[in-house]
Amino acid sequence: MIGWRCCGCWSGSRPIIIPGPLPPSSAATTTASTAAAAAAESKATPQKNRLHIAGLVPLALSLTFAFNSPAPSLAIPSLSSPFASPSPSPSLPTTPFSQSKDLPLGLQDDGKIRPCPSVNPGCISSNPKSSSFAFPWSIPESSSGDPLLKLKEAILQTQKNPTFVLIEDTPYGQYLQAEVDGGFGRDVLEFLVRGDVVAYRCMAAKVTYVYPFTTALGDSKGQEERLKNIADQLGWYAPSFDSMD
């Protein structure tokens, strides 16, 4: 906007009017200030955005490295390390009931009949280490024929529901294993014929317990009677403690 200035108005001479710009008004000043601030802000905004983007680049690189890096492994001390303190695995408790669940059958490694297990009272064996011992049988010289076949026939004639599990020749003699009906289930009969001597073991296949008692039911009386019946059927000599009186 152009205005007029007066030169020499106070000197008494004729004033000379020179055209010139008028001072801006307050509204114009405000408008100009607002426009300048907007221009400055528009120039600063890209700079701020550039600063934000520049700050995000290292963060993105750090995250990429973290996800692509292998997971750290935990340091486990060696058992031989003095700082390691491995806890020993607890051993399962051994009870008469658990022992009676696994009763080994067959001959021992030395070829002898096994003794009776201490957890099975319904057993009798000619093994001298047995808890229930009985003397081996003796085959008389007058007996003829195959002793193992005669033993099998005597079992068939004197026992209930016999089943012959194994009959074989071993380096220690002729071995026979059979199952028959017993007082609380099935009983196992084992015989080893070697020359004129017959070793044996008769045992209940199942040990019966009555809770809460830990002593098994039964005794060897039934097995003794069974063996006596078989020996009498064969006519073989079965020594006993009573016969030695």
KELUMBA-602707 format. One line per field, with one value per residue: x, y, z of N, C-alpha, C in turn; residue number from 0. Coordinates in steps of 0.02 Angstrom, whole numbers. Example, Ala and Ser with C-alpha at 12.3 -4.5 7.8 and 13.67 -1.06 7.14 Angstrom:
<pts>
n_xx = c(660;642)
n_yy = c(-284;-112)
n_zz = c(390;354)
ca_xx = c(615;684)
ca_yy = c(-225;-53)
ca_zz = c(390;357)
c_xx = c(660;645)
c_yy = c(-165;2)
c_zz = c(390;394)
resi = c(0;1)
</pts>
This chain:
<pts>
n_xx = c(43;27;69;74;205;255;369;465;363;362;453;413;416;354;267;330;266;296;274;257;279;151;145;123;-35;-110;-185;-135;-6;-25;-76;33;126;67;69;206;242;174;242;368;340;300;421;492;427;456;589;577;511;611;703;635;624;758;792;720;780;903;837;755;854;913;808;792;915;904;797;844;955;1028;946;999;1091;1066;1179;1230;1292;1425;1422;1538;1585;1638;1541;1421;1272;1198;1044;1014;922;773;760;649;540;568;465;392;278;301;416;365;301;385;444;576;598;654;819;963;1113;1216;1161;1077;925;818;813;679;594;603;490;384;284;217;296;417;578;716;838;973;988;866;723;620;652;674;718;806;737;763;795;753;854;783;689;628;634;607;643;595;482;402;386;310;191;151;120;11;-83;-102;-122;-220;-284;-158;-25;103;242;377;494;650;817;962;1133;1146;1057;892;759;601;455;302;128;-1;-164;-183;-199;-229;-240;-137;-2;175;276;438;564;718;802;937;1035;1010;953;833;799;697;568;424;301;192;118;64;71;-20;-83;-155;-223;-200;-84;83;127;127;-7;-31;65;194;137;39;114;205;122;77;198;227;121;152;278;244;162;256;341;463;601;580;661;644;641;573;589;716;723)
n_yy = c(-59;110;269;443;556;700;820;944;1009;1075;1172;1291;1305;1263;1118;963;828;659;508;349;189;135;102;-64;-133;-196;-311;-354;-379;-486;-582;-601;-650;-772;-838;-848;-930;-1046;-1080;-1103;-1211;-1304;-1324;-1378;-1496;-1603;-1617;-1663;-1784;-1848;-1862;-1950;-2065;-2092;-2129;-2247;-2341;-2401;-2470;-2562;-2639;-2694;-2774;-2864;-2932;-2989;-3080;-3166;-3222;-3366;-3451;-3425;-3550;-3644;-3658;-3810;-3893;-4012;-4185;-4221;-4107;-4008;-3924;-3975;-4052;-4183;-4263;-4421;-4552;-4608;-4769;-4904;-4967;-5126;-5259;-5404;-5439;-5380;-5452;-5580;-5576;-5607;-5750;-5850;-5985;-6149;-6223;-6184;-6087;-6173;-6294;-6351;-6389;-6256;-6170;-6148;-5991;-5866;-5791;-5867;-5973;-6088;-6200;-6326;-6399;-6495;-6438;-6403;-6275;-6223;-6144;-6227;-6384;-6545;-6717;-6782;-6898;-7074;-7188;-7354;-7501;-7600;-7540;-7516;-7456;-7292;-7166;-7035;-7038;-7122;-7043;-6940;-7009;-7044;-6918;-6883;-6974;-6946;-6808;-6655;-6590;-6582;-6499;-6508;-6414;-6407;-6523;-6587;-6635;-6602;-6545;-6580;-6676;-6751;-6643;-6592;-6496;-6450;-6400;-6397;-6409;-6317;-6269;-6129;-6092;-6121;-6238;-6264;-6393;-6457;-6563;-6649;-6774;-6872;-6998;-7114;-7028;-6911;-6746;-6609;-6481;-6412;-6291;-6158;-6064;-5939;-5819;-5785;-5646;-5565;-5412;-5305;-5378;-5439;-5565;-5712;-5822;-5998;-6155;-6281;-6405;-6457;-6473;-6570;-6680;-6699;-6736;-6855;-6936;-6948;-7010;-7131;-7187;-7213;-7298;-7265;-7226;-7116;-7031;-6966;-6856;-6918;-7053;-7076;-7090)
n_zz = c(0;-38;28;76;111;205;177;253;315;435;422;368;236;78;79;26;-49;-40;-110;-23;63;172;350;404;449;603;578;458;498;586;500;416;508;545;422;404;513;478;363;415;497;403;341;446;476;380;418;550;525;455;556;643;562;542;672;687;606;664;769;701;639;752;805;699;703;829;816;718;774;855;991;1158;1244;1394;1526;1581;1717;1717;1766;1824;1875;2014;2061;2028;2083;2074;2102;2171;2092;2164;2235;2204;2330;2405;2434;2516;2441;2314;2278;2266;2146;2043;2018;1990;1874;1820;1800;1902;1866;1893;1865;1958;2049;2095;2255;2376;2371;2497;2514;2480;2554;2517;2465;2426;2421;2357;2362;2466;2517;2532;2608;2645;2656;2579;2562;2418;2296;2275;2148;2139;2102;2044;1967;1804;1633;1556;1666;1664;1583;1659;1771;1717;1687;1817;1870;1791;1837;1972;1995;1976;1828;1750;1663;1550;1539;1501;1442;1438;1387;1476;1507;1637;1671;1651;1630;1693;1686;1753;1772;1892;1972;2122;2297;2303;2171;2029;2038;2025;1965;1970;1910;1913;1842;1870;1837;1962;2051;2100;2096;2152;2149;2216;2201;2244;2116;2132;2255;2399;2484;2626;2653;2794;2813;2796;2783;2690;2642;2672;2669;2667;2677;2591;2475;2515;2534;2403;2337;2403;2359;2223;2229;2292;2194;2096;2160;2208;2315;2448;2556;2724;2866;2968;2939;2979;3113)
ca_xx = c(0;69;43;108;242;262;437;471;299;373;505;379;417;299;278;339;234;331;237;296;237;121;161;72;-85;-104;-214;-87;51;-45;-80;101;158;38;95;277;246;153;297;422;319;302;490;518;395;497;649;559;499;675;735;601;643;828;795;690;823;942;793;736;912;923;757;808;971;882;755;883;1010;1007;928;1055;1085;1079;1240;1215;1356;1441;1417;1603;1602;1629;1484;1360;1244;1143;1006;1008;854;750;749;583;543;561;421;378;228;333;462;328;275;434;474;612;590;709;879;1012;1170;1258;1125;1040;857;819;782;616;602;581;425;333;281;188;349;464;631;771;899;987;984;796;691;580;694;655;772;793;715;811;763;781;885;732;645;647;602;630;617;559;415;365;369;255;131;129;89;-55;-128;-112;-133;-278;-273;-87;-2;176;268;443;530;711;881;1012;1198;1143;1007;828;720;529;418;230;82;-60;-208;-162;-249;-248;-225;-94;63;227;317;500;602;781;822;1008;1052;958;934;782;791;631;540;353;291;132;135;39;76;-80;-77;-217;-208;-135;-30;136;145;87;-47;-11;124;220;106;6;165;233;73;79;258;220;77;188;330;211;139;315;377;531;616;579;680;618;670;539;616;783;718)
ca_yy = c(0;170;329;506;586;772;843;1017;1039;1117;1224;1350;1303;1225;1045;918;763;603;445;295;135;146;48;-117;-133;-253;-371;-378;-408;-552;-629;-616;-693;-839;-870;-865;-988;-1106;-1099;-1132;-1277;-1350;-1341;-1418;-1562;-1654;-1629;-1707;-1852;-1879;-1881;-2010;-2122;-2108;-2164;-2314;-2388;-2445;-2514;-2617;-2683;-2731;-2826;-2916;-2972;-3028;-3136;-3212;-3251;-3427;-3442;-3443;-3614;-3642;-3694;-3865;-3917;-4082;-4225;-4225;-4042;-4006;-3883;-4011;-4090;-4224;-4300;-4491;-4574;-4650;-4839;-4927;-5009;-5198;-5289;-5475;-5444;-5366;-5506;-5640;-5568;-5631;-5810;-5883;-6056;-6180;-6240;-6131;-6087;-6231;-6354;-6380;-6366;-6195;-6174;-6111;-5921;-5854;-5757;-5914;-6028;-6148;-6226;-6374;-6410;-6539;-6398;-6395;-6204;-6202;-6132;-6288;-6435;-6616;-6757;-6807;-6967;-7123;-7238;-7421;-7536;-7644;-7501;-7520;-7407;-7223;-7136;-6972;-7056;-7149;-6985;-6906;-7049;-7038;-6852;-6886;-7017;-6923;-6736;-6628;-6545;-6570;-6472;-6514;-6353;-6417;-6586;-6582;-6663;-6550;-6574;-6599;-6728;-6742;-6593;-6591;-6442;-6459;-6361;-6435;-6370;-6314;-6244;-6060;-6081;-6171;-6253;-6283;-6450;-6462;-6624;-6660;-6844;-6883;-7065;-7142;-6976;-6864;-6683;-6581;-6423;-6402;-6223;-6122;-6014;-5875;-5808;-5749;-5603;-5534;-5345;-5270;-5421;-5450;-5636;-5748;-5879;-6064;-6188;-6334;-6470;-6481;-6495;-6633;-6733;-6711;-6773;-6923;-6974;-6964;-7060;-7196;-7213;-7236;-7348;-7241;-7215;-7046;-7026;-6909;-6852;-6967;-7120;-7081;-7100)
ca_zz = c(0;-45;60;60;166;198;193;263;337;494;410;341;163;47;90;-32;-34;-73;-98;11;92;238;399;402;504;649;546;408;535;612;443;394;558;539;361;415;558;441;317;455;520;346;329;502;479;348;457;607;499;439;619;668;519;557;736;683;568;709;806;657;631;815;810;649;728;887;795;677;813;891;1061;1202;1279;1465;1546;1626;1743;1707;1826;1855;1902;2087;2078;2013;2139;2048;2152;2151;2080;2220;2219;2223;2390;2394;2484;2500;2388;2249;2263;2247;2078;1996;2046;1935;1864;1784;1838;1915;1820;1907;1847;2014;2062;2136;2322;2384;2390;2566;2514;2458;2602;2486;2423;2455;2372;2379;2367;2538;2537;2532;2673;2658;2625;2580;2533;2350;2289;2249;2105;2154;2046;2014;1923;1734;1588;1558;1728;1650;1559;1716;1812;1683;1697;1887;1878;1759;1876;2041;2001;1941;1770;1738;1599;1547;1508;1471;1453;1397;1411;1490;1527;1708;1679;1618;1667;1679;1720;1743;1813;1915;2016;2192;2344;2287;2100;1998;2068;1977;1984;1933;1926;1878;1850;1852;1861;2006;2099;2074;2132;2135;2184;2206;2226;2222;2066;2155;2328;2420;2543;2651;2677;2787;2835;2747;2783;2640;2665;2647;2696;2623;2691;2531;2428;2541;2519;2331;2320;2430;2315;2161;2244;2305;2130;2060;2198;2220;2386;2467;2627;2762;2934;3009;2926;3008;3186)
c_xx = c(45;35;84;142;251;331;438;409;311;426;476;381;360;314;285;312;267;291;283;250;212;141;105;26;-76;-131;-167;-28;35;-48;-12;136;133;64;168;284;226;208;353;404;321;373;517;489;434;560;635;547;563;711;703;622;715;836;767;735;866;898;772;793;923;872;770;864;949;841;793;939;985;994;987;1041;1102;1140;1222;1281;1365;1437;1483;1625;1593;1568;1418;1337;1185;1109;998;935;832;737;680;587;530;520;413;328;259;381;424;299;322;471;510;601;650;768;923;1068;1215;1222;1085;968;860;790;716;629;572;512;369;331;254;238;389;514;683;837;913;985;913;770;646;614;663;709;755;769;772;773;794;808;834;686;672;610;632;601;577;489;373;344;310;189;105;96;19;-105;-144;-131;-192;-256;-198;-73;74;204;333;470;591;769;930;1078;1197;1092;944;783;647;497;344;191;21;-103;-183;-217;-273;-234;-182;-29;111;268;379;539;665;805;894;1031;995;936;886;778;726;619;467;334;225;151;113;41;18;-66;-145;-198;-235;-75;20;161;98;50;-19;50;143;187;73;56;196;186;73;139;255;175;112;241;300;187;197;349;449;539;621;597;652;651;636;568;685;781;733)
c_yy = c(62;230;390;532;661;792;920;1050;1087;1170;1287;1352;1261;1151;1009;850;710;539;392;243;152;90;-4;-112;-196;-317;-400;-409;-477;-603;-649;-663;-765;-875;-890;-926;-1052;-1129;-1131;-1202;-1328;-1370;-1387;-1488;-1615;-1670;-1675;-1778;-1887;-1901;-1945;-2071;-2142;-2144;-2234;-2364;-2430;-2493;-2574;-2666;-2725;-2788;-2883;-2961;-3016;-3089;-3188;-3245;-3314;-3413;-3462;-3508;-3606;-3682;-3746;-3892;-3991;-4119;-4230;-4159;-4041;-3965;-3919;-4051;-4131;-4263;-4372;-4510;-4621;-4721;-4861;-4973;-5082;-5227;-5363;-5484;-5432;-5422;-5569;-5635;-5597;-5690;-5848;-5958;-6083;-6194;-6179;-6136;-6148;-6297;-6385;-6352;-6305;-6208;-6138;-6039;-5910;-5822;-5804;-5973;-6093;-6180;-6278;-6392;-6457;-6502;-6386;-6323;-6180;-6191;-6190;-6345;-6504;-6655;-6777;-6879;-7011;-7176;-7307;-7456;-7581;-7607;-7504;-7467;-7337;-7189;-7073;-6987;-7084;-7093;-6947;-6944;-7045;-6971;-6852;-6924;-6989;-6849;-6714;-6579;-6531;-6543;-6475;-6456;-6367;-6486;-6585;-6618;-6606;-6584;-6600;-6654;-6713;-6697;-6595;-6535;-6450;-6412;-6403;-6388;-6375;-6287;-6174;-6043;-6138;-6177;-6276;-6340;-6451;-6524;-6626;-6732;-6852;-6950;-7094;-7092;-6927;-6804;-6650;-6516;-6417;-6335;-6195;-6067;-5944;-5872;-5763;-5711;-5576;-5467;-5336;-5313;-5433;-5522;-5674;-5806;-5944;-6091;-6244;-6402;-6500;-6507;-6562;-6691;-6750;-6753;-6845;-6966;-6994;-7018;-7129;-7227;-7243;-7295;-7329;-7225;-7140;-7040;-6964;-6910;-6904;-7037;-7130;-7092;-7172)
c_zz = c(0;-13;41;121;151;220;199;285;394;482;381;266;139;53;24;-12;-75;-59;-67;42;160;285;399;462;546;618;496;441;560;557;419;443;554;479;370;460;522;394;356;479;464;329;384;503;442;386;516;583;483;502;647;628;533;623;734;648;615;749;765;647;694;822;760;673;786;866;754;715;848;964;1106;1238;1352;1482;1598;1653;1730;1772;1862;1885;1977;2108;2064;2073;2114;2104;2130;2143;2137;2196;2244;2284;2372;2451;2467;2444;2320;2229;2239;2177;2026;2027;1990;1934;1826;1829;1850;1864;1832;1894;1902;2016;2108;2205;2323;2401;2460;2569;2495;2507;2572;2439;2463;2401;2402;2380;2441;2562;2542;2603;2694;2620;2632;2543;2460;2351;2263;2210;2120;2091;2010;1965;1851;1693;1597;1620;1715;1625;1615;1763;1782;1693;1769;1901;1848;1801;1945;2047;1958;1886;1758;1668;1600;1505;1471;1491;1408;1430;1419;1507;1599;1721;1640;1661;1644;1720;1702;1789;1829;1958;2088;2235;2328;2214;2073;2037;2014;2005;1939;1957;1883;1893;1825;1881;1901;2060;2065;2121;2110;2173;2165;2239;2200;2174;2087;2230;2349;2485;2562;2682;2748;2806;2778;2746;2736;2672;2636;2682;2647;2634;2629;2479;2451;2526;2445;2311;2345;2385;2250;2174;2257;2239;2090;2095;2211;2294;2400;2540;2659;2830;2979;3000;2956;3083;3204)
resi = c(0;1;2;3;4;5;6;7;8;9;10;11;12;13;14;15;16;17;18;19;20;21;22;23;24;25;26;27;28;29;30;31;32;33;34;35;36;37;38;39;40;41;42;43;44;45;46;47;48;49;50;51;52;53;54;55;56;57;58;59;60;61;62;63;64;65;66;67;68;69;70;71;72;73;74;75;76;77;78;79;80;81;82;83;84;85;86;87;88;89;90;91;92;93;94;95;96;97;98;99;100;101;102;103;104;105;106;107;108;109;110;111;112;113;114;115;116;117;118;119;120;121;122;123;124;125;126;127;128;129;130;131;132;133;134;135;136;137;138;139;140;141;142;143;144;145;146;147;148;149;150;151;152;153;154;155;156;157;158;159;160;161;162;163;164;165;166;167;168;169;170;171;172;173;174;175;176;177;178;179;180;181;182;183;184;185;186;187;188;189;190;191;192;193;194;195;196;197;198;199;200;201;202;203;204;205;206;207;208;209;210;211;212;213;214;215;216;217;218;219;220;221;222;223;224;225;226;227;228;229;230;231;232;233;234;235;236;237;238;239;240;241;242;243;244)
</pts>
